[in-house]
Amino acid sequence: MNYDKDKTGWKEISIAEIEGVRIGNAQDEQAMTGVTVMLFDRPNTGGVDVSGGGPASRETQLLSPLTNEVALNALVFSGGSAFGLNASTGVMEYLEQHEMGYRVLNAVVPLVCQSCIFDLGIGSAFTRPDAKMGYAACVDAERNVPQSGSVGAGTGATVGKINGITQGQKSGIGYYAVQLGELQVGAVVVLNAYGDIFDEKTGQKIAGMLNSERTAFVSGEAELCRRQVFGAAGANTTLGAIITNGAFGQAEMNKIASMARAAFCRCIKPAGTMIDGDMIYAISVGEVEANINLVGTLAATVLSRAIRDAVTSSVMPEPVFLEKIQQAKVK
């Protein structure tokens, strides 16, 4: 589908064209887990929207409108569930070495937020992102050539797990960004949803729950209503990040993050359940004057299209997918 024909006035750009942020990935392809790092090279403000019931995260309160307005040095997405929070140790080490952080007396204290997905049901349940992998993702960010698909935090991402991962499909990490005049708005998403995935333009299901023979789609929502049983708490999670050069304060960025949640409603069914850890961050890295309603609207659009990218760039052959699921059961 050619999205460029939208009569909106904006043009599609690479998310790497947004100055002030560099994105890097590191992964263990055998264990099916990884880390994605967004490094911020300039003053910024941020917000966060938490809609899932089981988030695994660190330092998110830094972005609350009730706290001091501070600039993040990095935002980290990873696999590994709560074990993956260790990846930020390596990110902190990299930032300290490069003197990026909040200076206090004789020390530099990097400010790093992180959120994790649950990917322990594919690849290896016993190999998780660590400090070394977090550091490697920072080194990769020096190139700032973000790659979609089964890389970084999206390496072990899957969708459509209402009847378990054996009826689900592979997903990954996706990006999408647009420019309208001087204003730029981009999105990063790690799509690891409990529910099914739909194209926001057509309403058609593009990934998710399959029948037991894995030959055709079935409705996850219908199955949920039939069984009236949910799965394990926190075993999913979709993570999003909105990056813009529009100039906003911390409270406004929190509102933009909450407006971006419309993308989850458009593309993921169901979304934000108590067994998802869904979170959306929003970071302003620029000084372009912009209307908050416009940026919030664009945020939902680019996040919707990043979701589509995460699906279309992560196709995995059926035998390999099923083999990776079986591998996770072996210690």
C-alpha positions as CSV (number, residue, x, y, z in Angstrom):
1,M,0.0,0.0,0.0
2,N,1.3,3.4,-0.9
3,Y,0.8,5.7,2.0
4,D,2.4,8.6,0.2
5,K,-0.9,9.3,-1.6
6,D,-2.5,10.6,1.6
7,K,-3.6,14.2,1.0
8,T,-2.1,15.5,4.3
9,G,0.7,17.7,3.1
10,W,3.4,15.8,5.0
11,K,6.1,13.6,3.5
12,E,7.6,10.4,4.8
13,I,11.1,10.6,6.1
14,S,13.6,8.3,7.8
15,I,13.4,8.5,11.6
16,A,17.2,9.0,11.4
17,E,16.6,12.4,9.9
18,I,15.3,13.7,13.2
19,E,18.3,15.4,14.8
20,G,19.0,15.0,18.5
21,V,18.4,11.3,18.7
22,R,20.5,8.3,17.6
23,I,19.0,4.8,17.5
24,G,21.0,1.5,17.9
25,N,20.2,-2.2,18.2
26,A,22.0,-5.2,19.6
27,Q,20.7,-8.8,19.8
28,D,21.3,-12.5,20.3
29,E,19.7,-14.1,17.3
30,Q,20.0,-17.6,18.7
31,A,18.4,-16.7,22.1
32,M,15.9,-14.4,20.3
33,T,16.2,-11.4,22.5
34,G,17.8,-7.9,22.2
35,V,18.1,-4.3,23.1
36,T,17.2,-1.0,21.3
37,V,18.7,2.3,22.6
38,M,17.7,5.8,21.7
39,L,20.5,8.2,22.7
40,F,19.6,11.9,23.1
41,D,22.4,14.4,22.1
42,R,20.6,17.6,23.0
43,P,18.2,19.0,25.7
44,N,14.8,17.4,25.6
45,T,11.6,17.0,27.4
46,G,9.5,13.9,27.7
47,G,6.3,12.2,28.8
48,V,5.0,8.7,29.2
49,D,1.6,6.9,28.9
50,V,1.1,3.6,30.7
51,S,-1.9,1.7,29.5
52,G,-0.9,-1.9,30.2
53,G,-1.4,-3.7,33.4
54,G,2.0,-5.3,33.7
55,P,4.9,-2.9,32.8
56,A,8.5,-3.8,33.4
57,S,10.3,-0.5,33.6
58,R,12.8,1.8,35.3
59,E,12.9,5.6,36.0
60,T,9.6,6.3,34.2
61,Q,8.7,8.7,37.0
62,L,11.4,11.1,35.6
63,L,8.8,12.0,33.0
64,S,5.9,12.6,35.3
65,P,4.5,16.2,35.1
66,L,4.7,16.2,38.9
67,T,8.5,15.9,38.9
68,N,11.4,18.2,38.0
69,E,11.6,18.7,34.2
70,V,14.8,16.9,33.2
71,A,16.4,15.8,30.0
72,L,16.8,12.1,29.3
73,N,20.2,10.8,28.1
74,A,18.7,7.5,26.8
75,L,15.5,5.6,26.4
76,V,16.0,1.8,26.3
77,F,13.7,-0.9,25.1
78,S,14.6,-4.6,25.6
79,G,13.5,-8.1,25.8
80,G,14.0,-10.3,28.8
81,S,11.0,-9.2,30.9
82,A,12.1,-7.7,34.2
83,F,15.5,-9.5,33.8
84,G,16.2,-7.2,30.8
85,L,16.4,-4.1,33.0
86,N,20.0,-5.0,33.5
87,A,20.7,-3.7,30.0
88,S,20.6,-0.2,31.3
89,T,23.7,-0.8,33.4
90,G,25.7,-1.0,30.1
91,V,23.9,2.1,28.8
92,M,24.8,4.0,31.9
93,E,28.4,2.9,31.5
94,Y,28.5,4.1,27.9
95,L,27.0,7.4,28.8
96,E,29.3,8.0,31.7
97,Q,32.3,7.3,29.5
98,H,31.0,9.9,27.1
99,E,30.2,12.4,29.9
100,M,26.5,12.4,29.0
101,G,24.4,12.9,32.1
102,Y,23.3,15.1,34.9
103,R,26.4,16.6,36.6
104,V,26.4,16.4,40.4
105,L,29.6,17.5,42.2
106,N,32.4,15.5,40.6
107,A,30.1,12.9,39.0
108,V,28.0,12.5,35.9
109,V,24.8,10.7,36.5
110,P,23.1,9.5,33.2
111,L,19.3,9.7,33.2
112,V,18.0,6.5,31.5
113,C,14.4,5.2,31.2
114,Q,13.8,1.6,30.2
115,S,10.9,-0.7,29.4
116,C,11.0,-4.4,28.6
117,I,8.9,-6.9,26.7
118,F,8.3,-10.5,27.7
119,D,10.1,-12.7,25.1
120,L,11.0,-15.7,27.3
121,G,8.6,-17.9,25.3
122,I,10.7,-18.0,22.2
123,G,14.4,-18.7,21.7
124,S,16.0,-19.1,25.2
125,A,14.1,-18.3,28.4
126,F,17.4,-18.2,30.2
127,T,19.5,-15.8,28.1
128,R,18.4,-12.2,28.7
129,P,19.7,-8.8,27.7
130,D,22.5,-7.7,29.9
131,A,24.9,-4.8,30.4
132,K,27.1,-5.9,27.6
133,M,24.3,-6.0,25.2
134,G,23.1,-2.6,26.3
135,Y,26.5,-1.1,25.8
136,A,26.7,-2.7,22.3
137,A,23.4,-1.1,21.3
138,C,24.9,2.3,22.3
139,V,27.9,1.6,20.1
140,D,25.5,0.7,17.2
141,A,23.7,4.0,17.8
142,E,26.8,5.8,16.7
143,R,26.0,4.7,13.2
144,N,22.3,5.7,13.6
145,V,21.0,3.3,11.0
146,P,18.0,1.8,12.6
147,Q,16.8,-1.5,11.1
148,S,13.2,-2.8,11.2
149,G,12.3,-6.4,11.9
150,S,13.6,-9.1,14.2
151,V,16.4,-7.0,15.6
152,G,17.1,-5.2,18.9
153,A,14.2,-5.3,21.3
154,G,12.0,-6.7,18.6
155,T,14.1,-9.9,18.1
156,G,11.8,-12.0,20.2
157,A,8.6,-10.1,19.7
158,T,5.4,-12.1,18.8
159,V,1.7,-11.3,18.5
160,G,-1.7,-13.1,18.6
161,K,-1.2,-15.1,21.8
162,I,-4.7,-15.4,23.2
163,N,-4.5,-19.1,22.8
164,G,-0.8,-19.2,23.5
165,I,2.4,-18.5,21.4
166,T,2.0,-21.7,19.4
167,Q,-1.0,-20.0,17.6
168,G,0.7,-16.7,17.3
169,Q,3.1,-15.1,14.8
170,K,6.4,-13.4,14.7
171,S,6.6,-9.6,15.0
172,G,9.5,-7.2,15.7
173,I,10.5,-3.5,15.8
174,G,9.2,-0.9,13.4
175,Y,9.7,2.8,12.5
176,Y,7.8,5.5,10.7
177,A,8.4,9.3,10.5
178,V,6.9,12.3,8.7
179,Q,7.7,15.9,8.1
180,L,5.3,18.7,7.7
181,G,7.1,22.0,7.0
182,E,9.8,22.1,9.6
183,L,7.9,19.8,12.0
184,Q,9.1,16.2,12.3
185,V,7.3,13.4,14.1
186,G,8.5,9.8,14.2
187,A,7.7,6.6,16.0
188,V,9.5,3.5,17.2
189,V,7.5,0.5,18.2
190,V,8.3,-2.9,19.7
191,L,5.2,-5.0,18.9
192,N,4.8,-7.9,21.3
193,A,1.0,-7.8,21.7
194,Y,-1.4,-10.3,23.3
195,G,-3.9,-9.4,20.6
196,D,-4.3,-9.4,16.8
197,I,-2.8,-6.7,14.5
198,F,-4.8,-4.7,12.0
199,D,-3.8,-2.3,9.2
200,E,-5.1,1.1,10.3
201,K,-5.8,2.2,6.8
202,T,-7.9,-0.8,5.6
203,G,-9.0,-2.4,8.9
204,Q,-7.7,-5.8,7.6
205,K,-6.0,-8.2,10.0
206,I,-2.4,-8.5,9.0
207,A,-1.0,-10.6,11.9
208,G,-2.1,-12.4,15.0
209,M,-3.8,-15.6,16.1
210,L,-4.0,-18.5,13.7
211,N,-6.1,-21.7,14.0
212,S,-4.5,-24.8,15.6
213,E,-3.3,-26.0,12.2
214,R,-1.7,-22.6,11.5
215,T,-3.4,-22.4,8.1
216,A,-5.7,-19.4,8.5
217,F,-6.4,-16.4,10.8
218,V,-9.0,-16.7,13.5
219,S,-10.4,-13.9,15.7
220,G,-8.5,-13.5,18.9
221,E,-11.4,-11.4,20.4
222,A,-13.9,-14.0,19.5
223,E,-11.7,-16.7,21.1
224,L,-11.3,-14.5,24.2
225,C,-15.1,-14.2,24.5
226,R,-15.6,-17.9,24.0
227,R,-13.0,-19.0,26.6
228,Q,-13.4,-16.1,29.0
229,V,-9.8,-16.9,30.2
230,F,-6.8,-14.7,30.1
231,G,-3.2,-15.8,29.9
232,A,-0.2,-15.2,32.2
233,A,0.2,-11.7,33.5
234,G,2.7,-9.5,31.8
235,A,3.6,-12.1,29.1
236,N,3.2,-9.6,26.3
237,T,3.7,-5.8,26.0
238,T,3.9,-3.3,23.1
239,L,6.3,-0.4,23.6
240,G,6.2,2.8,21.6
241,A,8.3,6.0,21.4
242,I,7.3,9.2,19.7
243,I,10.2,11.5,18.8
244,T,9.5,15.1,17.6
245,N,11.4,18.3,17.0
246,G,8.3,20.2,18.1
247,A,8.9,22.3,21.2
248,F,6.8,21.3,24.2
249,G,7.1,21.1,28.0
250,Q,6.9,17.9,30.1
251,A,3.2,18.1,30.8
252,E,2.5,18.6,27.1
253,M,4.6,15.6,26.2
254,N,2.6,13.5,28.6
255,K,-0.5,14.5,26.7
256,I,1.1,13.7,23.3
257,A,2.0,10.3,24.6
258,S,-1.6,9.7,25.7
259,M,-2.9,10.9,22.3
260,A,-0.6,8.5,20.6
261,R,-2.3,5.6,22.3
262,A,-5.1,5.9,19.7
263,A,-2.7,3.9,17.5
264,F,-3.0,0.9,19.8
265,C,-6.7,1.1,19.6
266,R,-6.7,1.3,15.8
267,C,-4.2,-1.6,15.3
268,I,-4.2,-4.0,18.2
269,K,-7.3,-5.9,19.4
270,P,-7.4,-6.2,22.4
271,A,-4.9,-3.7,23.6
272,G,-3.8,-2.4,27.0
273,T,-5.0,-5.5,28.9
274,M,-3.9,-6.4,32.4
275,I,-1.5,-9.0,30.8
276,D,0.1,-6.4,28.5
277,G,2.7,-4.0,29.8
278,D,1.9,-1.4,27.1
279,M,3.7,1.9,27.4
280,I,4.3,4.9,25.1
281,Y,7.0,7.5,25.6
282,A,7.1,10.9,23.9
283,I,10.3,12.9,23.6
284,S,10.7,16.4,22.2
285,V,14.3,17.1,20.9
286,G,13.7,20.3,19.0
287,E,12.6,23.9,19.1
288,V,10.0,24.0,16.2
289,E,6.8,25.8,17.3
290,A,3.9,23.4,16.8
291,N,0.4,22.8,17.9
292,I,-0.1,20.1,20.5
293,N,-3.3,18.8,18.8
294,L,-1.5,18.4,15.5
295,V,1.5,16.7,17.0
296,G,-0.7,14.3,19.0
297,T,-2.7,13.5,15.9
298,L,0.5,12.8,13.9
299,A,1.9,10.8,16.8
300,A,-1.0,8.3,16.5
301,T,-0.6,8.1,12.8
302,V,3.1,7.4,12.7
303,L,2.8,4.9,15.5
304,S,0.1,3.1,13.6
305,R,2.3,2.8,10.6
306,A,5.3,1.8,12.6
307,I,3.2,-1.1,13.9
308,R,2.6,-2.1,10.3
309,D,6.3,-1.9,9.6
310,A,7.0,-4.1,12.7
311,V,4.8,-6.9,11.2
312,T,5.8,-6.7,7.5
313,S,9.5,-6.6,8.3
314,S,9.5,-9.5,10.6
315,V,8.2,-12.4,8.6
316,M,9.8,-15.7,9.7
317,P,9.4,-19.1,8.0
318,E,7.0,-21.4,9.8
319,P,9.5,-24.2,10.6
320,V,11.9,-21.7,12.1
321,F,9.3,-20.0,14.2
322,L,8.0,-23.3,15.7
323,E,11.6,-24.5,16.3
324,K,12.3,-21.3,18.2
325,I,9.3,-21.8,20.4
326,Q,10.4,-25.4,21.2
327,Q,13.9,-24.1,22.0
328,A,12.5,-21.9,24.7
329,K,11.3,-25.0,26.6
330,V,14.8,-26.4,26.9
331,K,17.1,-25.2,29.7
